């Protein structure tokens, strides 16, 4: 039996879930997404990835700036949905929205709750050096990612995995898991389990101020920082003269010196403890390149100190 679903999501991460729900035969009666934002050099309004995909399916898309008003809440109730599926939507759902669908609202969250509640669970897990994460399907309540767990599945974080790579794998896992959860819900066999009282951590949104590489930190922490921010927004350093360069991939290596000091011709850089070798970089306005190509266009002699 197909369910009538309101789908609420905004970024690329949410797109596989929308596509998979439609493929599974559910009826998406409405899609909610963040309003178009200025983007690109011309700052023209750009629709979200979910908005674009929903348009391709011919689905009605709603982009309210808030869901706190009575008119928006009445419009939401008017869809007559059995439930809402929420994936990185970006707006807080007030109680009248949460309680409007007869079966409630279910969220796809990219962590093993209660670890990494909040906006940036993928990046924070990698920054912390976690060896595994996963996806949780949670029935939503008014607290921040505090609702009972319907399903969860683990995924190993490889030692070289970037946030972009983990993002893509978790997005597909979340799409599969929500379809399985809804099938169990239709059968009446879905069990909701309260989250543990201990072990909660908060995945704060990535602030621009923390994207700069701090060479005083240990090599492993810097390496995790780089892969947690790759490909976007990108961890960066400054060259002598002030040009910013993003580092998209690095590995730990043997070496020591002043933090930020270039140690050899292969772009090994000293850290507070140990060293990292920079493998993929991107200058401002340029495409990403490997270290060898970067050094062909910009010479960095041993002894240069990066800021």
GIGIBEL-V54490 format. One line per field, one symbol per residue. ss: DSSP state (~ for helix, > for strand, _ for the rest). burial: # if it has 9 or more other ideal C-beta (glycine too) atoms within 8 Angstrom, else .. A space follows every 50 residues. Layout:
ss=???
burial=???
This chain:
ss=___>>>>>>__~~~~~~~~~~~~___>>>>>>____>>>____>>>__~~ ~~~~~~____>>_______~~~~~~~~_____>>>>>_______~~~~__ ____>>>>>_______>>__~~~~~~~____>>>>>>>>_________>> >>>>>>______~~~~~~~~~~~~~~~~~~~~~~~~~_____>_______ _>>____~~~_>_____>~~~~~~~~~~______>>>>_____>>>>>>> >>>_______>>_____>>>__>_>>>>>>>>>_____>>~~~~~~~___ ____>__
burial=..#########.##########...#.#######...........#.### #####...#.####..#....##.###.#.#.#######...##..##.# #..###############.########....#########....#.#### ##..#.#...#######.##############.##....#....#....# #.##.#....#.#.#.##############...######....####### ###.#...#####...#####..##########....##.#..##..... ...###.
